[in-house]
Amino acid sequence: MLEVRFFKTAGGNEVVLDFLRSLPADDKKTLGEDLKTLQYGFPIGMPLCRPVGKLWELRCSLPSKRELRLLWFFHKVTQTIIVVHAFIKKAQRTPRNDMELGEARKGEFK
């Protein structure tokens, strides 16, 4: 099993976790199950995960009929999955600003 860590800002704000905590209980349960599958099954591919640019995308279909996406990467040195961004997907393509934010946050780990 791999450890999963969530991005924190330089000021210590847990922006990704704060977003995930705001979800309804049923959605959080589904997300937790998908994260557990990733933790125990890494590396894992479609339909749960796929590469997007320099990151990976965890694809969660929520009970609330929404699509949640977690952008993450595998930190080889610490053998940890780092979740850098989370958002509700509203279009077929991943929005450029979400990708740029995720990649910028990944850059803070190097």
N, C-alpha and C positions, 0 to 999 in steps of 0.2 A: 504494500500500500504506500502510495506517495502522499506527502504532505501537500495541502493546498493552502496558499497564502493569498491575501487580497491586498491590492495596491493601497498605500497610504500616502497622503501628500506630505510635503516637507514639514508642515505644521502638525502632522499626526492625524489629520482627518481621514476617516475610513470611508471615502466617497462611494466605493463599490458596495461595501457591506451596508452602508446606510440605504442605498437604493434597493438592495435585495431585501432588507428588513422591512421596507415599506410595502412589499407585495402581500396579497392575501395569503392566508395560511395554506390553502390548497395548492397555490402556485409555489410557495416555498417548499412544500413537501415534494412536489415533482422535481423542482430544481435540485433539491438535496439528493434525491435518488439518482438523477443524471450525473451530478458531481461525484457521487459514490461510485457509479459505474466507471467514470473516467479515472478516479483514484486507483481502483483495483484492476482496471483493464488496460491501463496505459501501456503501449500506444494503442489507440483505438481510432477507427475511421468512420465513414458514413454508416448510418444516417446521423449518428450523434455528433461527430466531430469532422471538421474539414479545415484544410489550410486556407487562409485568406491573407495574401501578402506575406508579411514577416511574422504574422501571428497565426493562431489557431482559433477556430470558432466552435464553441459548445452550443449546440442547437437544441433548445428546450421548447417543446410544444406544451403550453400551459393549459390547465383545466378551464381557465377564463377565456379560452379561444384566442389567446395572443401568442406570439412567438417571441421568446426571450433569447437573446444572444449574449454569451460571455466571450470576451476576447481574452486569450491567455497565451502563455508560452511556457516552455519547459526550461527551467534554469538548470543547466547541466552540472554546474559546480555544487549546488546544494541539493540536487536531485529533487526539486520542488516544482509544482505547478503554480505559476503566478498568474492570478486573474487581474488584468489591468483595466477592464472596462466592462460594463453591463448596460444593455439597453433593450427596449421593446422594439422589435423590427416592424416597421409599418409599410415597407416597400419591398419589392423582390430583391433589389440590390442592397448591399450593405452601404449605408451612407458614408461618403468620403470623410466627413468631419469626425465620425465615430472611429473610422480606421486611423485617421491621423492622430486622434487623441490616444488611442491604444498604443500606437507605435511610439509616440512621444513618451508615454509612461514606461514602455519597455526600455527605452533608451536610458532612463534613470537608473536601471539596474546594472549597467555595464561599467 
